Amino acid sequence: MKVKRMVNWLRVQSHAQMGMYGAEELTQWKVMALLYYIQGTYLALYQVPAFKDDIILGKNGPVIAAIHDKYHNRIRIVGKIGRKAWADDQHIEDEHPQLLDVLHAVWQAFGDMSTVELRQQLLQEAPCQETPVGQVIDPARMTAYFQTDIVALPEELTVDPVVDAAH
């Protein structure tokens, strides 16, 4: 999946919250942080990346070059939602249920956090602590960290005799 499609999905979510609740507009830095959590969560669950782009640790947190280049010199990135953003949102909603589950989970868990709160949290986490500024955050390190510290994976499947008897 192209990372720009995920950003459009996030922009559409932000746009909806701005209209319904008067929420703050999504910023470029916050979208980078959310993409870090999306990538880590997806890696933890499926052992493959949600997107191919490298995540570089900048002095203020994660940076994804394609997003930085697209929104260069912009702080807020929602603006007017055009046809491409709506189409990307619909494509993810219709065609990528696993990714959609991760997007919803990350948006629910971190979407209401301020940029400052996200930055403080992120920079305290092992993948960022163990990566020199200017270097790629290692996907294997993200996978291991997210599996143990972020994503609650069951140790074993619980058998429910009532449900199993009915099937």
Chimera marker file (.cmm) of the C-alpha trace (Angstrom):
<marker_set name="trace">
<marker id="1" x="0.000" y="0.000" z="0.000" r="1" g="1" b="0" radius="0.5"/>
<marker id="2" x="1.292" y="3.461" z="-0.802" r="1" g="1" b="0" radius="0.5"/>
<marker id="3" x="1.875" y="5.549" z="2.289" r="1" g="1" b="0" radius="0.5"/>
<marker id="4" x="0.183" y="8.561" z="0.660" r="1" g="1" b="0" radius="0.5"/>
<marker id="5" x="-3.088" y="6.589" z="0.507" r="1" g="1" b="0" radius="0.5"/>
<marker id="6" x="-2.901" y="6.012" z="4.257" r="1" g="1" b="0" radius="0.5"/>
<marker id="7" x="-2.233" y="9.704" z="4.802" r="1" g="1" b="0" radius="0.5"/>
<marker id="8" x="-5.346" y="10.495" z="2.775" r="1" g="1" b="0" radius="0.5"/>
<marker id="9" x="-7.343" y="8.102" z="4.956" r="1" g="1" b="0" radius="0.5"/>
<marker id="10" x="-6.011" y="9.925" z="8.036" r="1" g="1" b="0" radius="0.5"/>
<marker id="11" x="-6.815" y="13.297" z="6.452" r="1" g="1" b="0" radius="0.5"/>
<marker id="12" x="-10.414" y="12.193" z="5.832" r="1" g="1" b="0" radius="0.5"/>
<marker id="13" x="-10.728" y="11.062" z="9.475" r="1" g="1" b="0" radius="0.5"/>
<marker id="14" x="-9.329" y="14.374" z="10.683" r="1" g="1" b="0" radius="0.5"/>
<marker id="15" x="-11.647" y="16.295" z="8.365" r="1" g="1" b="0" radius="0.5"/>
<marker id="16" x="-14.666" y="14.421" z="9.776" r="1" g="1" b="0" radius="0.5"/>
<marker id="17" x="-13.630" y="15.113" z="13.370" r="1" g="1" b="0" radius="0.5"/>
<marker id="18" x="-12.997" y="18.771" z="12.595" r="1" g="1" b="0" radius="0.5"/>
<marker id="19" x="-16.531" y="19.041" z="11.216" r="1" g="1" b="0" radius="0.5"/>
<marker id="20" x="-18.236" y="17.083" z="13.994" r="1" g="1" b="0" radius="0.5"/>
<marker id="21" x="-16.280" y="18.088" z="17.088" r="1" g="1" b="0" radius="0.5"/>
<marker id="22" x="-14.211" y="21.099" z="16.116" r="1" g="1" b="0" radius="0.5"/>
<marker id="23" x="-11.079" y="18.960" z="16.545" r="1" g="1" b="0" radius="0.5"/>
<marker id="24" x="-7.683" y="20.352" z="15.625" r="1" g="1" b="0" radius="0.5"/>
<marker id="25" x="-6.487" y="19.816" z="12.078" r="1" g="1" b="0" radius="0.5"/>
<marker id="26" x="-4.031" y="16.981" z="11.507" r="1" g="1" b="0" radius="0.5"/>
<marker id="27" x="-0.433" y="18.190" z="11.304" r="1" g="1" b="0" radius="0.5"/>
<marker id="28" x="2.409" y="16.860" z="9.187" r="1" g="1" b="0" radius="0.5"/>
<marker id="29" x="4.350" y="15.865" z="12.297" r="1" g="1" b="0" radius="0.5"/>
<marker id="30" x="1.374" y="14.086" z="13.857" r="1" g="1" b="0" radius="0.5"/>
<marker id="31" x="0.727" y="12.114" z="10.675" r="1" g="1" b="0" radius="0.5"/>
<marker id="32" x="4.370" y="10.944" z="10.738" r="1" g="1" b="0" radius="0.5"/>
<marker id="33" x="3.881" y="9.745" z="14.328" r="1" g="1" b="0" radius="0.5"/>
<marker id="34" x="0.631" y="7.974" z="13.441" r="1" g="1" b="0" radius="0.5"/>
<marker id="35" x="2.341" y="6.302" z="10.473" r="1" g="1" b="0" radius="0.5"/>
<marker id="36" x="5.071" y="5.071" z="12.831" r="1" g="1" b="0" radius="0.5"/>
<marker id="37" x="2.366" y="3.483" z="15.012" r="1" g="1" b="0" radius="0.5"/>
<marker id="38" x="0.557" y="2.078" z="11.959" r="1" g="1" b="0" radius="0.5"/>
<marker id="39" x="3.765" y="0.520" z="10.648" r="1" g="1" b="0" radius="0.5"/>
<marker id="40" x="4.749" y="-0.904" z="14.034" r="1" g="1" b="0" radius="0.5"/>
<marker id="41" x="1.302" y="-2.314" z="14.708" r="1" g="1" b="0" radius="0.5"/>
<marker id="42" x="1.036" y="-3.851" z="11.243" r="1" g="1" b="0" radius="0.5"/>
<marker id="43" x="4.505" y="-5.392" z="11.575" r="1" g="1" b="0" radius="0.5"/>
<marker id="44" x="3.602" y="-6.796" z="14.994" r="1" g="1" b="0" radius="0.5"/>
<marker id="45" x="0.403" y="-8.385" z="13.740" r="1" g="1" b="0" radius="0.5"/>
<marker id="46" x="1.313" y="-9.531" z="10.227" r="1" g="1" b="0" radius="0.5"/>
<marker id="47" x="5.141" y="-9.529" z="10.084" r="1" g="1" b="0" radius="0.5"/>
<marker id="48" x="5.070" y="-7.503" z="6.859" r="1" g="1" b="0" radius="0.5"/>
<marker id="49" x="5.155" y="-3.717" z="6.498" r="1" g="1" b="0" radius="0.5"/>
<marker id="50" x="1.988" y="-1.716" z="5.904" r="1" g="1" b="0" radius="0.5"/>
<marker id="51" x="4.022" y="0.485" z="3.536" r="1" g="1" b="0" radius="0.5"/>
<marker id="52" x="7.458" y="0.218" z="1.914" r="1" g="1" b="0" radius="0.5"/>
<marker id="53" x="8.840" y="3.656" z="2.809" r="1" g="1" b="0" radius="0.5"/>
<marker id="54" x="11.631" y="3.854" z="5.372" r="1" g="1" b="0" radius="0.5"/>
<marker id="55" x="10.961" y="5.665" z="8.628" r="1" g="1" b="0" radius="0.5"/>
<marker id="56" x="13.952" y="7.834" z="9.478" r="1" g="1" b="0" radius="0.5"/>
<marker id="57" x="14.430" y="9.095" z="13.026" r="1" g="1" b="0" radius="0.5"/>
<marker id="58" x="14.661" y="12.869" z="12.882" r="1" g="1" b="0" radius="0.5"/>
<marker id="59" x="15.587" y="15.041" z="15.854" r="1" g="1" b="0" radius="0.5"/>
<marker id="60" x="11.860" y="15.563" z="16.567" r="1" g="1" b="0" radius="0.5"/>
<marker id="61" x="10.636" y="12.073" z="15.742" r="1" g="1" b="0" radius="0.5"/>
<marker id="62" x="9.919" y="9.871" z="12.726" r="1" g="1" b="0" radius="0.5"/>
<marker id="63" x="10.158" y="11.213" z="9.185" r="1" g="1" b="0" radius="0.5"/>
<marker id="64" x="8.921" y="9.577" z="6.000" r="1" g="1" b="0" radius="0.5"/>
<marker id="65" x="10.513" y="11.294" z="3.004" r="1" g="1" b="0" radius="0.5"/>
<marker id="66" x="7.544" y="10.954" z="0.636" r="1" g="1" b="0" radius="0.5"/>
<marker id="67" x="5.222" y="12.644" z="3.128" r="1" g="1" b="0" radius="0.5"/>
<marker id="68" x="7.740" y="15.293" z="4.105" r="1" g="1" b="0" radius="0.5"/>
<marker id="69" x="8.291" y="16.106" z="0.412" r="1" g="1" b="0" radius="0.5"/>
<marker id="70" x="4.570" y="16.264" z="-0.361" r="1" g="1" b="0" radius="0.5"/>
<marker id="71" x="3.698" y="18.529" z="2.577" r="1" g="1" b="0" radius="0.5"/>
<marker id="72" x="6.985" y="20.450" z="2.751" r="1" g="1" b="0" radius="0.5"/>
<marker id="73" x="6.594" y="23.798" z="4.545" r="1" g="1" b="0" radius="0.5"/>
<marker id="74" x="3.060" y="22.931" z="5.711" r="1" g="1" b="0" radius="0.5"/>
<marker id="75" x="2.178" y="22.368" z="9.329" r="1" g="1" b="0" radius="0.5"/>
<marker id="76" x="-1.499" y="21.445" z="8.905" r="1" g="1" b="0" radius="0.5"/>
<marker id="77" x="-2.241" y="18.995" z="6.120" r="1" g="1" b="0" radius="0.5"/>
<marker id="78" x="-5.997" y="18.373" z="5.922" r="1" g="1" b="0" radius="0.5"/>
<marker id="79" x="-7.098" y="21.403" z="3.935" r="1" g="1" b="0" radius="0.5"/>
<marker id="80" x="-9.739" y="20.682" z="1.331" r="1" g="1" b="0" radius="0.5"/>
<marker id="81" x="-10.421" y="17.001" z="0.814" r="1" g="1" b="0" radius="0.5"/>
<marker id="82" x="-10.369" y="16.347" z="-2.919" r="1" g="1" b="0" radius="0.5"/>
<marker id="83" x="-11.468" y="13.420" z="-5.066" r="1" g="1" b="0" radius="0.5"/>
<marker id="84" x="-8.138" y="11.591" z="-4.733" r="1" g="1" b="0" radius="0.5"/>
<marker id="85" x="-8.299" y="11.645" z="-0.917" r="1" g="1" b="0" radius="0.5"/>
<marker id="86" x="-11.900" y="10.416" z="-0.924" r="1" g="1" b="0" radius="0.5"/>
<marker id="87" x="-11.008" y="7.699" z="-3.446" r="1" g="1" b="0" radius="0.5"/>
<marker id="88" x="-8.040" y="6.551" z="-1.351" r="1" g="1" b="0" radius="0.5"/>
<marker id="89" x="-10.227" y="6.476" z="1.765" r="1" g="1" b="0" radius="0.5"/>
<marker id="90" x="-12.862" y="4.404" z="-0.029" r="1" g="1" b="0" radius="0.5"/>
<marker id="91" x="-10.237" y="2.067" z="-1.517" r="1" g="1" b="0" radius="0.5"/>
<marker id="92" x="-8.844" y="1.260" z="1.918" r="1" g="1" b="0" radius="0.5"/>
<marker id="93" x="-12.339" y="0.906" z="3.407" r="1" g="1" b="0" radius="0.5"/>
<marker id="94" x="-13.440" y="-1.492" z="0.634" r="1" g="1" b="0" radius="0.5"/>
<marker id="95" x="-10.313" y="-3.435" z="-0.295" r="1" g="1" b="0" radius="0.5"/>
<marker id="96" x="-7.982" y="-3.680" z="2.719" r="1" g="1" b="0" radius="0.5"/>
<marker id="97" x="-9.771" y="-4.939" z="5.855" r="1" g="1" b="0" radius="0.5"/>
<marker id="98" x="-6.592" y="-5.842" z="7.788" r="1" g="1" b="0" radius="0.5"/>
<marker id="99" x="-5.057" y="-2.443" z="7.134" r="1" g="1" b="0" radius="0.5"/>
<marker id="100" x="-8.356" y="-0.757" z="7.942" r="1" g="1" b="0" radius="0.5"/>
<marker id="101" x="-8.458" y="-2.513" z="11.321" r="1" g="1" b="0" radius="0.5"/>
<marker id="102" x="-4.955" y="-1.238" z="12.109" r="1" g="1" b="0" radius="0.5"/>
<marker id="103" x="-5.762" y="2.285" z="10.905" r="1" g="1" b="0" radius="0.5"/>
<marker id="104" x="-8.877" y="2.417" z="13.076" r="1" g="1" b="0" radius="0.5"/>
<marker id="105" x="-7.018" y="1.011" z="16.103" r="1" g="1" b="0" radius="0.5"/>
<marker id="106" x="-4.163" y="3.512" z="15.791" r="1" g="1" b="0" radius="0.5"/>
<marker id="107" x="-6.535" y="6.423" z="15.162" r="1" g="1" b="0" radius="0.5"/>
<marker id="108" x="-8.585" y="5.399" z="18.201" r="1" g="1" b="0" radius="0.5"/>
<marker id="109" x="-5.537" y="4.940" z="20.449" r="1" g="1" b="0" radius="0.5"/>
<marker id="110" x="-3.449" y="7.930" z="19.363" r="1" g="1" b="0" radius="0.5"/>
<marker id="111" x="-5.620" y="10.224" z="17.229" r="1" g="1" b="0" radius="0.5"/>
<marker id="112" x="-6.755" y="12.376" z="20.152" r="1" g="1" b="0" radius="0.5"/>
<marker id="113" x="-3.250" y="12.867" z="21.508" r="1" g="1" b="0" radius="0.5"/>
<marker id="114" x="-1.604" y="16.202" z="20.851" r="1" g="1" b="0" radius="0.5"/>
<marker id="115" x="1.485" y="16.427" z="18.696" r="1" g="1" b="0" radius="0.5"/>
<marker id="116" x="3.551" y="17.229" z="21.800" r="1" g="1" b="0" radius="0.5"/>
<marker id="117" x="2.179" y="14.226" z="23.733" r="1" g="1" b="0" radius="0.5"/>
<marker id="118" x="2.859" y="11.897" z="20.806" r="1" g="1" b="0" radius="0.5"/>
<marker id="119" x="6.392" y="13.254" z="20.389" r="1" g="1" b="0" radius="0.5"/>
<marker id="120" x="7.196" y="12.784" z="24.085" r="1" g="1" b="0" radius="0.5"/>
<marker id="121" x="5.808" y="9.242" z="24.073" r="1" g="1" b="0" radius="0.5"/>
<marker id="122" x="7.489" y="8.197" z="20.842" r="1" g="1" b="0" radius="0.5"/>
<marker id="123" x="10.933" y="9.433" z="21.756" r="1" g="1" b="0" radius="0.5"/>
<marker id="124" x="10.815" y="7.360" z="24.971" r="1" g="1" b="0" radius="0.5"/>
<marker id="125" x="10.092" y="4.122" z="23.112" r="1" g="1" b="0" radius="0.5"/>
<marker id="126" x="12.861" y="1.592" z="22.412" r="1" g="1" b="0" radius="0.5"/>
<marker id="127" x="12.902" y="1.828" z="18.588" r="1" g="1" b="0" radius="0.5"/>
<marker id="128" x="13.543" y="5.579" z="18.793" r="1" g="1" b="0" radius="0.5"/>
<marker id="129" x="15.869" y="5.324" z="21.800" r="1" g="1" b="0" radius="0.5"/>
<marker id="130" x="18.005" y="2.727" z="20.005" r="1" g="1" b="0" radius="0.5"/>
<marker id="131" x="18.163" y="4.508" z="16.632" r="1" g="1" b="0" radius="0.5"/>
<marker id="132" x="20.655" y="7.309" z="15.951" r="1" g="1" b="0" radius="0.5"/>
<marker id="133" x="19.134" y="10.505" z="14.535" r="1" g="1" b="0" radius="0.5"/>
<marker id="134" x="19.224" y="10.420" z="10.748" r="1" g="1" b="0" radius="0.5"/>
<marker id="135" x="19.073" y="6.616" z="10.557" r="1" g="1" b="0" radius="0.5"/>
<marker id="136" x="16.288" y="4.251" z="9.500" r="1" g="1" b="0" radius="0.5"/>
<marker id="137" x="14.280" y="2.830" z="12.397" r="1" g="1" b="0" radius="0.5"/>
<marker id="138" x="14.868" y="-0.899" z="12.012" r="1" g="1" b="0" radius="0.5"/>
<marker id="139" x="11.625" y="-2.730" z="11.109" r="1" g="1" b="0" radius="0.5"/>
<marker id="140" x="12.748" y="-5.837" z="13.039" r="1" g="1" b="0" radius="0.5"/>
<marker id="141" x="13.274" y="-3.685" z="16.140" r="1" g="1" b="0" radius="0.5"/>
<marker id="142" x="9.831" y="-2.129" z="15.625" r="1" g="1" b="0" radius="0.5"/>
<marker id="143" x="8.226" y="-5.556" z="15.217" r="1" g="1" b="0" radius="0.5"/>
<marker id="144" x="9.737" y="-6.898" z="18.426" r="1" g="1" b="0" radius="0.5"/>
<marker id="145" x="8.919" y="-3.770" z="20.424" r="1" g="1" b="0" radius="0.5"/>
<marker id="146" x="5.336" y="-3.493" z="19.190" r="1" g="1" b="0" radius="0.5"/>
<marker id="147" x="4.700" y="-7.196" z="19.809" r="1" g="1" b="0" radius="0.5"/>
<marker id="148" x="5.822" y="-6.930" z="23.433" r="1" g="1" b="0" radius="0.5"/>
<marker id="149" x="4.915" y="-3.364" z="24.430" r="1" g="1" b="0" radius="0.5"/>
<marker id="150" x="2.168" y="-1.938" z="22.194" r="1" g="1" b="0" radius="0.5"/>
<marker id="151" x="-0.013" y="-4.655" z="20.663" r="1" g="1" b="0" radius="0.5"/>
<marker id="152" x="-1.755" y="-7.033" z="23.052" r="1" g="1" b="0" radius="0.5"/>
<marker id="153" x="-1.298" y="-10.413" z="21.402" r="1" g="1" b="0" radius="0.5"/>
<marker id="154" x="-2.917" y="-13.383" z="23.127" r="1" g="1" b="0" radius="0.5"/>
<marker id="155" x="-0.427" y="-16.014" z="24.260" r="1" g="1" b="0" radius="0.5"/>
<marker id="156" x="-2.836" y="-18.731" z="23.168" r="1" g="1" b="0" radius="0.5"/>
<marker id="157" x="-6.310" y="-18.861" z="21.785" r="1" g="1" b="0" radius="0.5"/>
<marker id="158" x="-8.973" y="-19.309" z="24.410" r="1" g="1" b="0" radius="0.5"/>
<marker id="159" x="-11.488" y="-22.026" z="23.660" r="1" g="1" b="0" radius="0.5"/>
<marker id="160" x="-15.061" y="-21.158" z="24.491" r="1" g="1" b="0" radius="0.5"/>
<marker id="161" x="-16.960" y="-24.455" z="24.932" r="1" g="1" b="0" radius="0.5"/>
<marker id="162" x="-20.356" y="-22.780" z="24.483" r="1" g="1" b="0" radius="0.5"/>
<marker id="163" x="-19.392" y="-21.150" z="21.200" r="1" g="1" b="0" radius="0.5"/>
<marker id="164" x="-17.530" y="-24.217" z="19.959" r="1" g="1" b="0" radius="0.5"/>
<marker id="165" x="-20.489" y="-26.505" z="20.801" r="1" g="1" b="0" radius="0.5"/>
<marker id="166" x="-22.811" y="-24.289" z="18.769" r="1" g="1" b="0" radius="0.5"/>
<marker id="167" x="-20.613" y="-24.613" z="15.686" r="1" g="1" b="0" radius="0.5"/>
<link id1="1" id2="2" r="1" g="1" b="0" radius="0.2"/>
<link id1="2" id2="3" r="1" g="1" b="0" radius="0.2"/>
<link id1="3" id2="4" r="1" g="1" b="0" radius="0.2"/>
<link id1="4" id2="5" r="1" g="1" b="0" radius="0.2"/>
<link id1="5" id2="6" r="1" g="1" b="0" radius="0.2"/>
<link id1="6" id2="7" r="1" g="1" b="0" radius="0.2"/>
<link id1="7" id2="8" r="1" g="1" b="0" radius="0.2"/>
<link id1="8" id2="9" r="1" g="1" b="0" radius="0.2"/>
<link id1="9" id2="10" r="1" g="1" b="0" radius="0.2"/>
<link id1="10" id2="11" r="1" g="1" b="0" radius="0.2"/>
<link id1="11" id2="12" r="1" g="1" b="0" radius="0.2"/>
<link id1="12" id2="13" r="1" g="1" b="0" radius="0.2"/>
<link id1="13" id2="14" r="1" g="1" b="0" radius="0.2"/>
<link id1="14" id2="15" r="1" g="1" b="0" radius="0.2"/>
<link id1="15" id2="16" r="1" g="1" b="0" radius="0.2"/>
<link id1="16" id2="17" r="1" g="1" b="0" radius="0.2"/>
<link id1="17" id2="18" r="1" g="1" b="0" radius="0.2"/>
<link id1="18" id2="19" r="1" g="1" b="0" radius="0.2"/>
<link id1="19" id2="20" r="1" g="1" b="0" radius="0.2"/>
<link id1="20" id2="21" r="1" g="1" b="0" radius="0.2"/>
<link id1="21" id2="22" r="1" g="1" b="0" radius="0.2"/>
<link id1="22" id2="23" r="1" g="1" b="0" radius="0.2"/>
<link id1="23" id2="24" r="1" g="1" b="0" radius="0.2"/>
<link id1="24" id2="25" r="1" g="1" b="0" radius="0.2"/>
<link id1="25" id2="26" r="1" g="1" b="0" radius="0.2"/>
<link id1="26" id2="27" r="1" g="1" b="0" radius="0.2"/>
<link id1="27" id2="28" r="1" g="1" b="0" radius="0.2"/>
<link id1="28" id2="29" r="1" g="1" b="0" radius="0.2"/>
<link id1="29" id2="30" r="1" g="1" b="0" radius="0.2"/>
<link id1="30" id2="31" r="1" g="1" b="0" radius="0.2"/>
<link id1="31" id2="32" r="1" g="1" b="0" radius="0.2"/>
<link id1="32" id2="33" r="1" g="1" b="0" radius="0.2"/>
<link id1="33" id2="34" r="1" g="1" b="0" radius="0.2"/>
<link id1="34" id2="35" r="1" g="1" b="0" radius="0.2"/>
<link id1="35" id2="36" r="1" g="1" b="0" radius="0.2"/>
<link id1="36" id2="37" r="1" g="1" b="0" radius="0.2"/>
<link id1="37" id2="38" r="1" g="1" b="0" radius="0.2"/>
<link id1="38" id2="39" r="1" g="1" b="0" radius="0.2"/>
<link id1="39" id2="40" r="1" g="1" b="0" radius="0.2"/>
<link id1="40" id2="41" r="1" g="1" b="0" radius="0.2"/>
<link id1="41" id2="42" r="1" g="1" b="0" radius="0.2"/>
<link id1="42" id2="43" r="1" g="1" b="0" radius="0.2"/>
<link id1="43" id2="44" r="1" g="1" b="0" radius="0.2"/>
<link id1="44" id2="45" r="1" g="1" b="0" radius="0.2"/>
<link id1="45" id2="46" r="1" g="1" b="0" radius="0.2"/>
<link id1="46" id2="47" r="1" g="1" b="0" radius="0.2"/>
<link id1="47" id2="48" r="1" g="1" b="0" radius="0.2"/>
<link id1="48" id2="49" r="1" g="1" b="0" radius="0.2"/>
<link id1="49" id2="50" r="1" g="1" b="0" radius="0.2"/>
<link id1="50" id2="51" r="1" g="1" b="0" radius="0.2"/>
<link id1="51" id2="52" r="1" g="1" b="0" radius="0.2"/>
<link id1="52" id2="53" r="1" g="1" b="0" radius="0.2"/>
<link id1="53" id2="54" r="1" g="1" b="0" radius="0.2"/>
<link id1="54" id2="55" r="1" g="1" b="0" radius="0.2"/>
<link id1="55" id2="56" r="1" g="1" b="0" radius="0.2"/>
<link id1="56" id2="57" r="1" g="1" b="0" radius="0.2"/>
<link id1="57" id2="58" r="1" g="1" b="0" radius="0.2"/>
<link id1="58" id2="59" r="1" g="1" b="0" radius="0.2"/>
<link id1="59" id2="60" r="1" g="1" b="0" radius="0.2"/>
<link id1="60" id2="61" r="1" g="1" b="0" radius="0.2"/>
<link id1="61" id2="62" r="1" g="1" b="0" radius="0.2"/>
<link id1="62" id2="63" r="1" g="1" b="0" radius="0.2"/>
<link id1="63" id2="64" r="1" g="1" b="0" radius="0.2"/>
<link id1="64" id2="65" r="1" g="1" b="0" radius="0.2"/>
<link id1="65" id2="66" r="1" g="1" b="0" radius="0.2"/>
<link id1="66" id2="67" r="1" g="1" b="0" radius="0.2"/>
<link id1="67" id2="68" r="1" g="1" b="0" radius="0.2"/>
<link id1="68" id2="69" r="1" g="1" b="0" radius="0.2"/>
<link id1="69" id2="70" r="1" g="1" b="0" radius="0.2"/>
<link id1="70" id2="71" r="1" g="1" b="0" radius="0.2"/>
<link id1="71" id2="72" r="1" g="1" b="0" radius="0.2"/>
<link id1="72" id2="73" r="1" g="1" b="0" radius="0.2"/>
<link id1="73" id2="74" r="1" g="1" b="0" radius="0.2"/>
<link id1="74" id2="75" r="1" g="1" b="0" radius="0.2"/>
<link id1="75" id2="76" r="1" g="1" b="0" radius="0.2"/>
<link id1="76" id2="77" r="1" g="1" b="0" radius="0.2"/>
<link id1="77" id2="78" r="1" g="1" b="0" radius="0.2"/>
<link id1="78" id2="79" r="1" g="1" b="0" radius="0.2"/>
<link id1="79" id2="80" r="1" g="1" b="0" radius="0.2"/>
<link id1="80" id2="81" r="1" g="1" b="0" radius="0.2"/>
<link id1="81" id2="82" r="1" g="1" b="0" radius="0.2"/>
<link id1="82" id2="83" r="1" g="1" b="0" radius="0.2"/>
<link id1="83" id2="84" r="1" g="1" b="0" radius="0.2"/>
<link id1="84" id2="85" r="1" g="1" b="0" radius="0.2"/>
<link id1="85" id2="86" r="1" g="1" b="0" radius="0.2"/>
<link id1="86" id2="87" r="1" g="1" b="0" radius="0.2"/>
<link id1="87" id2="88" r="1" g="1" b="0" radius="0.2"/>
<link id1="88" id2="89" r="1" g="1" b="0" radius="0.2"/>
<link id1="89" id2="90" r="1" g="1" b="0" radius="0.2"/>
<link id1="90" id2="91" r="1" g="1" b="0" radius="0.2"/>
<link id1="91" id2="92" r="1" g="1" b="0" radius="0.2"/>
<link id1="92" id2="93" r="1" g="1" b="0" radius="0.2"/>
<link id1="93" id2="94" r="1" g="1" b="0" radius="0.2"/>
<link id1="94" id2="95" r="1" g="1" b="0" radius="0.2"/>
<link id1="95" id2="96" r="1" g="1" b="0" radius="0.2"/>
<link id1="96" id2="97" r="1" g="1" b="0" radius="0.2"/>
<link id1="97" id2="98" r="1" g="1" b="0" radius="0.2"/>
<link id1="98" id2="99" r="1" g="1" b="0" radius="0.2"/>
<link id1="99" id2="100" r="1" g="1" b="0" radius="0.2"/>
<link id1="100" id2="101" r="1" g="1" b="0" radius="0.2"/>
<link id1="101" id2="102" r="1" g="1" b="0" radius="0.2"/>
<link id1="102" id2="103" r="1" g="1" b="0" radius="0.2"/>
<link id1="103" id2="104" r="1" g="1" b="0" radius="0.2"/>
<link id1="104" id2="105" r="1" g="1" b="0" radius="0.2"/>
<link id1="105" id2="106" r="1" g="1" b="0" radius="0.2"/>
<link id1="106" id2="107" r="1" g="1" b="0" radius="0.2"/>
<link id1="107" id2="108" r="1" g="1" b="0" radius="0.2"/>
<link id1="108" id2="109" r="1" g="1" b="0" radius="0.2"/>
<link id1="109" id2="110" r="1" g="1" b="0" radius="0.2"/>
<link id1="110" id2="111" r="1" g="1" b="0" radius="0.2"/>
<link id1="111" id2="112" r="1" g="1" b="0" radius="0.2"/>
<link id1="112" id2="113" r="1" g="1" b="0" radius="0.2"/>
<link id1="113" id2="114" r="1" g="1" b="0" radius="0.2"/>
<link id1="114" id2="115" r="1" g="1" b="0" radius="0.2"/>
<link id1="115" id2="116" r="1" g="1" b="0" radius="0.2"/>
<link id1="116" id2="117" r="1" g="1" b="0" radius="0.2"/>
<link id1="117" id2="118" r="1" g="1" b="0" radius="0.2"/>
<link id1="118" id2="119" r="1" g="1" b="0" radius="0.2"/>
<link id1="119" id2="120" r="1" g="1" b="0" radius="0.2"/>
<link id1="120" id2="121" r="1" g="1" b="0" radius="0.2"/>
<link id1="121" id2="122" r="1" g="1" b="0" radius="0.2"/>
<link id1="122" id2="123" r="1" g="1" b="0" radius="0.2"/>
<link id1="123" id2="124" r="1" g="1" b="0" radius="0.2"/>
<link id1="124" id2="125" r="1" g="1" b="0" radius="0.2"/>
<link id1="125" id2="126" r="1" g="1" b="0" radius="0.2"/>
<link id1="126" id2="127" r="1" g="1" b="0" radius="0.2"/>
<link id1="127" id2="128" r="1" g="1" b="0" radius="0.2"/>
<link id1="128" id2="129" r="1" g="1" b="0" radius="0.2"/>
<link id1="129" id2="130" r="1" g="1" b="0" radius="0.2"/>
<link id1="130" id2="131" r="1" g="1" b="0" radius="0.2"/>
<link id1="131" id2="132" r="1" g="1" b="0" radius="0.2"/>
<link id1="132" id2="133" r="1" g="1" b="0" radius="0.2"/>
<link id1="133" id2="134" r="1" g="1" b="0" radius="0.2"/>
<link id1="134" id2="135" r="1" g="1" b="0" radius="0.2"/>
<link id1="135" id2="136" r="1" g="1" b="0" radius="0.2"/>
<link id1="136" id2="137" r="1" g="1" b="0" radius="0.2"/>
<link id1="137" id2="138" r="1" g="1" b="0" radius="0.2"/>
<link id1="138" id2="139" r="1" g="1" b="0" radius="0.2"/>
<link id1="139" id2="140" r="1" g="1" b="0" radius="0.2"/>
<link id1="140" id2="141" r="1" g="1" b="0" radius="0.2"/>
<link id1="141" id2="142" r="1" g="1" b="0" radius="0.2"/>
<link id1="142" id2="143" r="1" g="1" b="0" radius="0.2"/>
<link id1="143" id2="144" r="1" g="1" b="0" radius="0.2"/>
<link id1="144" id2="145" r="1" g="1" b="0" radius="0.2"/>
<link id1="145" id2="146" r="1" g="1" b="0" radius="0.2"/>
<link id1="146" id2="147" r="1" g="1" b="0" radius="0.2"/>
<link id1="147" id2="148" r="1" g="1" b="0" radius="0.2"/>
<link id1="148" id2="149" r="1" g="1" b="0" radius="0.2"/>
<link id1="149" id2="150" r="1" g="1" b="0" radius="0.2"/>
<link id1="150" id2="151" r="1" g="1" b="0" radius="0.2"/>
<link id1="151" id2="152" r="1" g="1" b="0" radius="0.2"/>
<link id1="152" id2="153" r="1" g="1" b="0" radius="0.2"/>
<link id1="153" id2="154" r="1" g="1" b="0" radius="0.2"/>
<link id1="154" id2="155" r="1" g="1" b="0" radius="0.2"/>
<link id1="155" id2="156" r="1" g="1" b="0" radius="0.2"/>
<link id1="156" id2="157" r="1" g="1" b="0" radius="0.2"/>
<link id1="157" id2="158" r="1" g="1" b="0" radius="0.2"/>
<link id1="158" id2="159" r="1" g="1" b="0" radius="0.2"/>
<link id1="159" id2="160" r="1" g="1" b="0" radius="0.2"/>
<link id1="160" id2="161" r="1" g="1" b="0" radius="0.2"/>
<link id1="161" id2="162" r="1" g="1" b="0" radius="0.2"/>
<link id1="162" id2="163" r="1" g="1" b="0" radius="0.2"/>
<link id1="163" id2="164" r="1" g="1" b="0" radius="0.2"/>
<link id1="164" id2="165" r="1" g="1" b="0" radius="0.2"/>
<link id1="165" id2="166" r="1" g="1" b="0" radius="0.2"/>
<link id1="166" id2="167" r="1" g="1" b="0" radius="0.2"/>
</marker_set>
